């Protein structure tokens, strides 16, 4: 899905950028929908995004999307207004950001569900970055970052926990009387 969001010009740019923030940087919809325009920092050939305390330098393809989004921002009420909206994702009401509910609905139409998308992103990021870096770059709490790095870095423990969970479908399928792995 990330590849499609990066390259499919048939999709709305705001949906593409918002979806990538969920899928690549584990951002909750409430955070994404309320990003101010000032969170995107374009300096020379680099573009950064301020999600936490430290700006996150965006890779080239995401950099281009961020710059295009800034150039095309339009909400329902921005047409004919003399001032620009302060929000990266302007909402339907003057001076308001797009609601997280509305953003979630838009992303679901593309097959992007926030919770599983964020979980997948955090799993991947936590295997490569220490908790302190996740906190600074992504703006997540230190407790959340620590929990993810502790579980994300230990796939054996994750697999064991997954194995111990009940699997309801297993009991309703043919051959369910056999134990798994037998």
PyMOL CGO cylinders between C-alpha atoms (Angstrom):
from pymol import cmd
from pymol.cgo import CYLINDER

trace = [
    CYLINDER, 0.00, 0.00, 0.00, 2.84, 2.43, 0.78, 0.3, 1, 1, 1, 1, 1, 1,
    CYLINDER, 2.84, 2.43, 0.78, 4.21, 2.03, -2.73, 0.3, 1, 1, 1, 1, 1, 1,
    CYLINDER, 4.21, 2.03, -2.73, 0.81, 2.87, -4.20, 0.3, 1, 1, 1, 1, 1, 1,
    CYLINDER, 0.81, 2.87, -4.20, 0.51, 5.96, -2.00, 0.3, 1, 1, 1, 1, 1, 1,
    CYLINDER, 0.51, 5.96, -2.00, 3.96, 7.11, -3.08, 0.3, 1, 1, 1, 1, 1, 1,
    CYLINDER, 3.96, 7.11, -3.08, 3.36, 6.77, -6.81, 0.3, 1, 1, 1, 1, 1, 1,
    CYLINDER, 3.36, 6.77, -6.81, -0.37, 6.76, -7.68, 0.3, 1, 1, 1, 1, 1, 1,
    CYLINDER, -0.37, 6.76, -7.68, -1.15, 10.26, -8.92, 0.3, 1, 1, 1, 1, 1, 1,
    CYLINDER, -1.15, 10.26, -8.92, -4.79, 9.20, -9.33, 0.3, 1, 1, 1, 1, 1, 1,
    CYLINDER, -4.79, 9.20, -9.33, -5.23, 9.42, -5.55, 0.3, 1, 1, 1, 1, 1, 1,
    CYLINDER, -5.23, 9.42, -5.55, -5.79, 12.71, -3.72, 0.3, 1, 1, 1, 1, 1, 1,
    CYLINDER, -5.79, 12.71, -3.72, -2.48, 14.11, -2.52, 0.3, 1, 1, 1, 1, 1, 1,
    CYLINDER, -2.48, 14.11, -2.52, -3.76, 14.72, 1.01, 0.3, 1, 1, 1, 1, 1, 1,
    CYLINDER, -3.76, 14.72, 1.01, -4.90, 11.09, 1.28, 0.3, 1, 1, 1, 1, 1, 1,
    CYLINDER, -4.90, 11.09, 1.28, -1.54, 9.89, 0.00, 0.3, 1, 1, 1, 1, 1, 1,
    CYLINDER, -1.54, 9.89, 0.00, 0.47, 11.98, 2.45, 0.3, 1, 1, 1, 1, 1, 1,
    CYLINDER, 0.47, 11.98, 2.45, -1.81, 11.26, 5.43, 0.3, 1, 1, 1, 1, 1, 1,
    CYLINDER, -1.81, 11.26, 5.43, -1.80, 7.52, 4.67, 0.3, 1, 1, 1, 1, 1, 1,
    CYLINDER, -1.80, 7.52, 4.67, 1.98, 7.47, 4.48, 0.3, 1, 1, 1, 1, 1, 1,
    CYLINDER, 1.98, 7.47, 4.48, 2.26, 9.22, 7.84, 0.3, 1, 1, 1, 1, 1, 1,
    CYLINDER, 2.26, 9.22, 7.84, 0.15, 6.43, 9.34, 0.3, 1, 1, 1, 1, 1, 1,
    CYLINDER, 0.15, 6.43, 9.34, 1.86, 3.54, 7.51, 0.3, 1, 1, 1, 1, 1, 1,
    CYLINDER, 1.86, 3.54, 7.51, 5.48, 4.72, 7.66, 0.3, 1, 1, 1, 1, 1, 1,
    CYLINDER, 5.48, 4.72, 7.66, 5.65, 6.86, 10.80, 0.3, 1, 1, 1, 1, 1, 1,
    CYLINDER, 5.65, 6.86, 10.80, 2.90, 5.30, 12.97, 0.3, 1, 1, 1, 1, 1, 1,
    CYLINDER, 2.90, 5.30, 12.97, 1.06, 8.58, 13.40, 0.3, 1, 1, 1, 1, 1, 1,
    CYLINDER, 1.06, 8.58, 13.40, -2.46, 8.51, 14.86, 0.3, 1, 1, 1, 1, 1, 1,
    CYLINDER, -2.46, 8.51, 14.86, -5.20, 10.16, 12.82, 0.3, 1, 1, 1, 1, 1, 1,
    CYLINDER, -5.20, 10.16, 12.82, -5.75, 12.75, 15.54, 0.3, 1, 1, 1, 1, 1, 1,
    CYLINDER, -5.75, 12.75, 15.54, -2.14, 13.90, 15.12, 0.3, 1, 1, 1, 1, 1, 1,
    CYLINDER, -2.14, 13.90, 15.12, -2.14, 13.78, 11.32, 0.3, 1, 1, 1, 1, 1, 1,
    CYLINDER, -2.14, 13.78, 11.32, -5.40, 15.70, 10.95, 0.3, 1, 1, 1, 1, 1, 1,
    CYLINDER, -5.40, 15.70, 10.95, -4.19, 18.49, 13.24, 0.3, 1, 1, 1, 1, 1, 1,
    CYLINDER, -4.19, 18.49, 13.24, -0.76, 19.06, 11.72, 0.3, 1, 1, 1, 1, 1, 1,
    CYLINDER, -0.76, 19.06, 11.72, -0.14, 22.74, 11.14, 0.3, 1, 1, 1, 1, 1, 1,
    CYLINDER, -0.14, 22.74, 11.14, 1.42, 23.92, 7.90, 0.3, 1, 1, 1, 1, 1, 1,
    CYLINDER, 1.42, 23.92, 7.90, 4.48, 24.88, 9.94, 0.3, 1, 1, 1, 1, 1, 1,
    CYLINDER, 4.48, 24.88, 9.94, 5.13, 21.18, 10.67, 0.3, 1, 1, 1, 1, 1, 1,
    CYLINDER, 5.13, 21.18, 10.67, 6.50, 20.87, 7.13, 0.3, 1, 1, 1, 1, 1, 1,
    CYLINDER, 6.50, 20.87, 7.13, 9.87, 22.58, 6.93, 0.3, 1, 1, 1, 1, 1, 1,
    CYLINDER, 9.87, 22.58, 6.93, 11.21, 23.07, 3.41, 0.3, 1, 1, 1, 1, 1, 1,
    CYLINDER, 11.21, 23.07, 3.41, 14.79, 24.33, 3.41, 0.3, 1, 1, 1, 1, 1, 1,
    CYLINDER, 14.79, 24.33, 3.41, 16.72, 24.18, 0.18, 0.3, 1, 1, 1, 1, 1, 1,
    CYLINDER, 16.72, 24.18, 0.18, 16.53, 20.69, -1.26, 0.3, 1, 1, 1, 1, 1, 1,
    CYLINDER, 16.53, 20.69, -1.26, 15.50, 19.07, 2.06, 0.3, 1, 1, 1, 1, 1, 1,
    CYLINDER, 15.50, 19.07, 2.06, 12.07, 18.81, 3.58, 0.3, 1, 1, 1, 1, 1, 1,
    CYLINDER, 12.07, 18.81, 3.58, 11.55, 17.89, 7.21, 0.3, 1, 1, 1, 1, 1, 1,
    CYLINDER, 11.55, 17.89, 7.21, 8.43, 17.11, 9.18, 0.3, 1, 1, 1, 1, 1, 1,
    CYLINDER, 8.43, 17.11, 9.18, 8.02, 18.04, 12.82, 0.3, 1, 1, 1, 1, 1, 1,
    CYLINDER, 8.02, 18.04, 12.82, 6.11, 15.24, 14.55, 0.3, 1, 1, 1, 1, 1, 1,
    CYLINDER, 6.11, 15.24, 14.55, 8.03, 15.25, 17.83, 0.3, 1, 1, 1, 1, 1, 1,
    CYLINDER, 8.03, 15.25, 17.83, 10.78, 17.43, 19.24, 0.3, 1, 1, 1, 1, 1, 1,
    CYLINDER, 10.78, 17.43, 19.24, 13.25, 16.84, 16.40, 0.3, 1, 1, 1, 1, 1, 1,
    CYLINDER, 13.25, 16.84, 16.40, 12.47, 17.45, 12.72, 0.3, 1, 1, 1, 1, 1, 1,
    CYLINDER, 12.47, 17.45, 12.72, 12.38, 14.24, 10.68, 0.3, 1, 1, 1, 1, 1, 1,
    CYLINDER, 12.38, 14.24, 10.68, 14.08, 14.58, 7.28, 0.3, 1, 1, 1, 1, 1, 1,
    CYLINDER, 14.08, 14.58, 7.28, 11.74, 13.12, 4.69, 0.3, 1, 1, 1, 1, 1, 1,
    CYLINDER, 11.74, 13.12, 4.69, 13.01, 10.74, 2.00, 0.3, 1, 1, 1, 1, 1, 1,
    CYLINDER, 13.01, 10.74, 2.00, 12.95, 12.10, -1.55, 0.3, 1, 1, 1, 1, 1, 1,
    CYLINDER, 12.95, 12.10, -1.55, 9.56, 10.74, -2.68, 0.3, 1, 1, 1, 1, 1, 1,
    CYLINDER, 9.56, 10.74, -2.68, 7.81, 11.81, 0.54, 0.3, 1, 1, 1, 1, 1, 1,
    CYLINDER, 7.81, 11.81, 0.54, 9.62, 15.16, 0.34, 0.3, 1, 1, 1, 1, 1, 1,
    CYLINDER, 9.62, 15.16, 0.34, 8.03, 15.74, -3.08, 0.3, 1, 1, 1, 1, 1, 1,
    CYLINDER, 8.03, 15.74, -3.08, 4.57, 14.80, -1.81, 0.3, 1, 1, 1, 1, 1, 1,
    CYLINDER, 4.57, 14.80, -1.81, 4.89, 17.16, 1.16, 0.3, 1, 1, 1, 1, 1, 1,
    CYLINDER, 4.89, 17.16, 1.16, 5.89, 20.04, -1.10, 0.3, 1, 1, 1, 1, 1, 1,
    CYLINDER, 5.89, 20.04, -1.10, 3.06, 19.29, -3.53, 0.3, 1, 1, 1, 1, 1, 1,
    CYLINDER, 3.06, 19.29, -3.53, 0.57, 19.13, -0.64, 0.3, 1, 1, 1, 1, 1, 1,
    CYLINDER, 0.57, 19.13, -0.64, 1.70, 22.54, 0.59, 0.3, 1, 1, 1, 1, 1, 1,
    CYLINDER, 1.70, 22.54, 0.59, 1.25, 23.96, -2.90, 0.3, 1, 1, 1, 1, 1, 1,
    CYLINDER, 1.25, 23.96, -2.90, -2.25, 22.44, -3.35, 0.3, 1, 1, 1, 1, 1, 1,
    CYLINDER, -2.25, 22.44, -3.35, -3.86, 22.71, 0.08, 0.3, 1, 1, 1, 1, 1, 1,
    CYLINDER, -3.86, 22.71, 0.08, -7.55, 23.37, -0.31, 0.3, 1, 1, 1, 1, 1, 1,
    CYLINDER, -7.55, 23.37, -0.31, -10.39, 22.98, 2.14, 0.3, 1, 1, 1, 1, 1, 1,
    CYLINDER, -10.39, 22.98, 2.14, -14.06, 23.61, 1.43, 0.3, 1, 1, 1, 1, 1, 1,
    CYLINDER, -14.06, 23.61, 1.43, -13.86, 27.07, 2.95, 0.3, 1, 1, 1, 1, 1, 1,
    CYLINDER, -13.86, 27.07, 2.95, -10.45, 28.11, 1.60, 0.3, 1, 1, 1, 1, 1, 1,
    CYLINDER, -10.45, 28.11, 1.60, -11.83, 28.92, -1.84, 0.3, 1, 1, 1, 1, 1, 1,
    CYLINDER, -11.83, 28.92, -1.84, -12.24, 32.66, -2.06, 0.3, 1, 1, 1, 1, 1, 1,
    CYLINDER, -12.24, 32.66, -2.06, -10.60, 33.32, 1.30, 0.3, 1, 1, 1, 1, 1, 1,
    CYLINDER, -10.60, 33.32, 1.30, -7.90, 35.94, 1.48, 0.3, 1, 1, 1, 1, 1, 1,
    CYLINDER, -7.90, 35.94, 1.48, -5.86, 34.08, 4.09, 0.3, 1, 1, 1, 1, 1, 1,
    CYLINDER, -5.86, 34.08, 4.09, -4.42, 30.59, 4.01, 0.3, 1, 1, 1, 1, 1, 1,
    CYLINDER, -4.42, 30.59, 4.01, -5.51, 27.97, 6.50, 0.3, 1, 1, 1, 1, 1, 1,
    CYLINDER, -5.51, 27.97, 6.50, -2.92, 27.25, 9.20, 0.3, 1, 1, 1, 1, 1, 1,
    CYLINDER, -2.92, 27.25, 9.20, -3.64, 23.50, 8.83, 0.3, 1, 1, 1, 1, 1, 1,
    CYLINDER, -3.64, 23.50, 8.83, -1.89, 21.04, 6.55, 0.3, 1, 1, 1, 1, 1, 1,
    CYLINDER, -1.89, 21.04, 6.55, -5.27, 19.32, 6.17, 0.3, 1, 1, 1, 1, 1, 1,
    CYLINDER, -5.27, 19.32, 6.17, -7.86, 22.12, 6.25, 0.3, 1, 1, 1, 1, 1, 1,
    CYLINDER, -7.86, 22.12, 6.25, -11.36, 21.17, 7.30, 0.3, 1, 1, 1, 1, 1, 1,
    CYLINDER, -11.36, 21.17, 7.30, -14.79, 22.16, 6.12, 0.3, 1, 1, 1, 1, 1, 1,
    CYLINDER, -14.79, 22.16, 6.12, -15.15, 24.94, 8.67, 0.3, 1, 1, 1, 1, 1, 1,
    CYLINDER, -15.15, 24.94, 8.67, -13.10, 28.11, 8.52, 0.3, 1, 1, 1, 1, 1, 1,
    CYLINDER, -13.10, 28.11, 8.52, -10.00, 27.93, 10.69, 0.3, 1, 1, 1, 1, 1, 1,
    CYLINDER, -10.00, 27.93, 10.69, -10.55, 24.26, 11.58, 0.3, 1, 1, 1, 1, 1, 1,
    CYLINDER, -10.55, 24.26, 11.58, -8.47, 21.23, 10.63, 0.3, 1, 1, 1, 1, 1, 1,
    CYLINDER, -8.47, 21.23, 10.63, -9.96, 18.19, 8.92, 0.3, 1, 1, 1, 1, 1, 1,
    CYLINDER, -9.96, 18.19, 8.92, -11.53, 15.97, 11.58, 0.3, 1, 1, 1, 1, 1, 1,
    CYLINDER, -11.53, 15.97, 11.58, -9.74, 12.73, 12.39, 0.3, 1, 1, 1, 1, 1, 1,
    CYLINDER, -9.74, 12.73, 12.39, -13.02, 10.89, 11.76, 0.3, 1, 1, 1, 1, 1, 1,
    CYLINDER, -13.02, 10.89, 11.76, -13.33, 12.31, 8.26, 0.3, 1, 1, 1, 1, 1, 1,
    CYLINDER, -13.33, 12.31, 8.26, -9.66, 11.58, 7.55, 0.3, 1, 1, 1, 1, 1, 1,
    CYLINDER, -9.66, 11.58, 7.55, -10.13, 7.99, 8.77, 0.3, 1, 1, 1, 1, 1, 1,
    CYLINDER, -10.13, 7.99, 8.77, -13.12, 7.57, 6.46, 0.3, 1, 1, 1, 1, 1, 1,
    CYLINDER, -13.12, 7.57, 6.46, -11.11, 8.84, 3.49, 0.3, 1, 1, 1, 1, 1, 1,
    CYLINDER, -11.11, 8.84, 3.49, -8.24, 6.45, 4.27, 0.3, 1, 1, 1, 1, 1, 1,
    CYLINDER, -8.24, 6.45, 4.27, -10.55, 3.46, 4.79, 0.3, 1, 1, 1, 1, 1, 1,
    CYLINDER, -10.55, 3.46, 4.79, -11.82, 3.96, 1.24, 0.3, 1, 1, 1, 1, 1, 1,
    CYLINDER, -11.82, 3.96, 1.24, -8.23, 3.28, 0.15, 0.3, 1, 1, 1, 1, 1, 1,
    CYLINDER, -8.23, 3.28, 0.15, -7.97, 0.20, 2.39, 0.3, 1, 1, 1, 1, 1, 1,
    CYLINDER, -7.97, 0.20, 2.39, -5.90, 1.92, 5.08, 0.3, 1, 1, 1, 1, 1, 1,
    CYLINDER, -5.90, 1.92, 5.08, -6.98, 1.23, 8.64, 0.3, 1, 1, 1, 1, 1, 1,
    CYLINDER, -6.98, 1.23, 8.64, -5.24, 3.35, 11.24, 0.3, 1, 1, 1, 1, 1, 1,
    CYLINDER, -5.24, 3.35, 11.24, -4.70, 0.88, 14.09, 0.3, 1, 1, 1, 1, 1, 1,
    CYLINDER, -4.70, 0.88, 14.09, -3.22, -2.02, 12.08, 0.3, 1, 1, 1, 1, 1, 1,
    CYLINDER, -3.22, -2.02, 12.08, -1.24, 0.43, 9.96, 0.3, 1, 1, 1, 1, 1, 1,
    CYLINDER, -1.24, 0.43, 9.96, 0.27, 2.09, 13.02, 0.3, 1, 1, 1, 1, 1, 1,
    CYLINDER, 0.27, 2.09, 13.02, 0.99, -1.25, 14.67, 0.3, 1, 1, 1, 1, 1, 1,
    CYLINDER, 0.99, -1.25, 14.67, 2.85, -2.48, 11.61, 0.3, 1, 1, 1, 1, 1, 1,
    CYLINDER, 2.85, -2.48, 11.61, 4.84, 0.75, 11.36, 0.3, 1, 1, 1, 1, 1, 1,
    CYLINDER, 4.84, 0.75, 11.36, 5.78, 0.66, 15.05, 0.3, 1, 1, 1, 1, 1, 1,
    CYLINDER, 5.78, 0.66, 15.05, 6.87, -2.97, 14.76, 0.3, 1, 1, 1, 1, 1, 1,
    CYLINDER, 6.87, -2.97, 14.76, 9.19, -2.11, 11.91, 0.3, 1, 1, 1, 1, 1, 1,
    CYLINDER, 9.19, -2.11, 11.91, 10.53, 1.11, 13.39, 0.3, 1, 1, 1, 1, 1, 1,
    CYLINDER, 10.53, 1.11, 13.39, 11.11, -0.38, 16.83, 0.3, 1, 1, 1, 1, 1, 1,
    CYLINDER, 11.11, -0.38, 16.83, 13.52, -2.95, 15.42, 0.3, 1, 1, 1, 1, 1, 1,
    CYLINDER, 13.52, -2.95, 15.42, 15.72, -0.22, 13.93, 0.3, 1, 1, 1, 1, 1, 1,
    CYLINDER, 15.72, -0.22, 13.93, 15.51, 2.71, 16.34, 0.3, 1, 1, 1, 1, 1, 1,
    CYLINDER, 15.51, 2.71, 16.34, 15.98, 3.05, 20.09, 0.3, 1, 1, 1, 1, 1, 1,
    CYLINDER, 15.98, 3.05, 20.09, 13.06, 4.25, 22.22, 0.3, 1, 1, 1, 1, 1, 1,
    CYLINDER, 13.06, 4.25, 22.22, 14.55, 7.72, 22.76, 0.3, 1, 1, 1, 1, 1, 1,
    CYLINDER, 14.55, 7.72, 22.76, 14.82, 8.30, 19.02, 0.3, 1, 1, 1, 1, 1, 1,
    CYLINDER, 14.82, 8.30, 19.02, 11.24, 7.11, 18.41, 0.3, 1, 1, 1, 1, 1, 1,
    CYLINDER, 11.24, 7.11, 18.41, 10.05, 9.55, 21.08, 0.3, 1, 1, 1, 1, 1, 1,
    CYLINDER, 10.05, 9.55, 21.08, 11.97, 12.50, 19.63, 0.3, 1, 1, 1, 1, 1, 1,
    CYLINDER, 11.97, 12.50, 19.63, 11.13, 11.88, 15.97, 0.3, 1, 1, 1, 1, 1, 1,
    CYLINDER, 11.13, 11.88, 15.97, 7.57, 10.55, 16.14, 0.3, 1, 1, 1, 1, 1, 1,
    CYLINDER, 7.57, 10.55, 16.14, 6.25, 12.38, 19.18, 0.3, 1, 1, 1, 1, 1, 1,
    CYLINDER, 6.25, 12.38, 19.18, 5.10, 9.19, 20.90, 0.3, 1, 1, 1, 1, 1, 1,
    CYLINDER, 5.10, 9.19, 20.90, 5.37, 8.85, 24.66, 0.3, 1, 1, 1, 1, 1, 1,
    CYLINDER, 5.37, 8.85, 24.66, 8.57, 7.43, 26.15, 0.3, 1, 1, 1, 1, 1, 1,
    CYLINDER, 8.57, 7.43, 26.15, 6.53, 4.59, 27.70, 0.3, 1, 1, 1, 1, 1, 1,
    CYLINDER, 6.53, 4.59, 27.70, 5.01, 3.63, 24.37, 0.3, 1, 1, 1, 1, 1, 1,
    CYLINDER, 5.01, 3.63, 24.37, 8.35, 3.81, 22.60, 0.3, 1, 1, 1, 1, 1, 1,
    CYLINDER, 8.35, 3.81, 22.60, 10.01, 1.67, 25.27, 0.3, 1, 1, 1, 1, 1, 1,
    CYLINDER, 10.01, 1.67, 25.27, 7.26, -0.94, 25.13, 0.3, 1, 1, 1, 1, 1, 1,
    CYLINDER, 7.26, -0.94, 25.13, 7.55, -1.18, 21.35, 0.3, 1, 1, 1, 1, 1, 1,
    CYLINDER, 7.55, -1.18, 21.35, 11.33, -1.42, 21.29, 0.3, 1, 1, 1, 1, 1, 1,
    CYLINDER, 11.33, -1.42, 21.29, 11.25, -4.11, 23.95, 0.3, 1, 1, 1, 1, 1, 1,
    CYLINDER, 11.25, -4.11, 23.95, 8.70, -6.21, 22.10, 0.3, 1, 1, 1, 1, 1, 1,
    CYLINDER, 8.70, -6.21, 22.10, 9.76, -5.20, 18.59, 0.3, 1, 1, 1, 1, 1, 1,
    CYLINDER, 9.76, -5.20, 18.59, 13.35, -6.20, 19.11, 0.3, 1, 1, 1, 1, 1, 1,
    CYLINDER, 13.35, -6.20, 19.11, 12.48, -9.64, 20.43, 0.3, 1, 1, 1, 1, 1, 1,
    CYLINDER, 12.48, -9.64, 20.43, 10.64, -11.54, 17.71, 0.3, 1, 1, 1, 1, 1, 1,
    CYLINDER, 10.64, -11.54, 17.71, 10.96, -14.84, 19.57, 0.3, 1, 1, 1, 1, 1, 1,
    CYLINDER, 10.96, -14.84, 19.57, 8.96, -13.45, 22.49, 0.3, 1, 1, 1, 1, 1, 1,
    CYLINDER, 8.96, -13.45, 22.49, 6.39, -11.97, 20.10, 0.3, 1, 1, 1, 1, 1, 1,
    CYLINDER, 6.39, -11.97, 20.10, 6.02, -15.32, 18.31, 0.3, 1, 1, 1, 1, 1, 1,
    CYLINDER, 6.02, -15.32, 18.31, 5.61, -17.10, 21.65, 0.3, 1, 1, 1, 1, 1, 1,
    CYLINDER, 5.61, -17.10, 21.65, 2.92, -14.63, 22.76, 0.3, 1, 1, 1, 1, 1, 1,
    CYLINDER, 2.92, -14.63, 22.76, 1.16, -14.99, 19.43, 0.3, 1, 1, 1, 1, 1, 1,
    CYLINDER, 1.16, -14.99, 19.43, 1.28, -18.79, 19.72, 0.3, 1, 1, 1, 1, 1, 1,
    CYLINDER, 1.28, -18.79, 19.72, -0.30, -18.67, 23.19, 0.3, 1, 1, 1, 1, 1, 1,
    CYLINDER, -0.30, -18.67, 23.19, -3.28, -16.60, 22.05, 0.3, 1, 1, 1, 1, 1, 1,
    CYLINDER, -3.28, -16.60, 22.05, -6.51, -18.50, 21.40, 0.3, 1, 1, 1, 1, 1, 1,
    CYLINDER, -6.51, -18.50, 21.40, -7.28, -18.99, 17.71, 0.3, 1, 1, 1, 1, 1, 1,
    CYLINDER, -7.28, -18.99, 17.71, -11.07, -19.23, 17.36, 0.3, 1, 1, 1, 1, 1, 1,
    CYLINDER, -11.07, -19.23, 17.36, -10.99, -20.13, 13.66, 0.3, 1, 1, 1, 1, 1, 1,
    CYLINDER, -10.99, -20.13, 13.66, -8.76, -23.09, 14.39, 0.3, 1, 1, 1, 1, 1, 1,
    CYLINDER, -8.76, -23.09, 14.39, -11.56, -24.81, 16.29, 0.3, 1, 1, 1, 1, 1, 1,
    CYLINDER, -11.56, -24.81, 16.29, -14.13, -24.38, 13.51, 0.3, 1, 1, 1, 1, 1, 1,
    CYLINDER, -14.13, -24.38, 13.51, -12.16, -25.75, 10.58, 0.3, 1, 1, 1, 1, 1, 1,
    CYLINDER, -12.16, -25.75, 10.58, -11.89, -29.27, 9.27, 0.3, 1, 1, 1, 1, 1, 1,
    CYLINDER, -11.89, -29.27, 9.27, -9.21, -31.18, 11.06, 0.3, 1, 1, 1, 1, 1, 1,
    CYLINDER, -9.21, -31.18, 11.06, -9.33, -28.82, 14.05, 0.3, 1, 1, 1, 1, 1, 1,
    CYLINDER, -9.33, -28.82, 14.05, -9.15, -31.77, 16.42, 0.3, 1, 1, 1, 1, 1, 1,
    CYLINDER, -9.15, -31.77, 16.42, -5.52, -32.18, 15.47, 0.3, 1, 1, 1, 1, 1, 1,
    CYLINDER, -5.52, -32.18, 15.47, -3.18, -29.94, 17.38, 0.3, 1, 1, 1, 1, 1, 1,
    CYLINDER, -3.18, -29.94, 17.38, -1.37, -27.33, 15.29, 0.3, 1, 1, 1, 1, 1, 1,
    CYLINDER, -1.37, -27.33, 15.29, 2.07, -28.40, 14.24, 0.3, 1, 1, 1, 1, 1, 1,
    CYLINDER, 2.07, -28.40, 14.24, 1.29, -32.09, 14.77, 0.3, 1, 1, 1, 1, 1, 1,
]
cmd.load_cgo(trace, "trace")
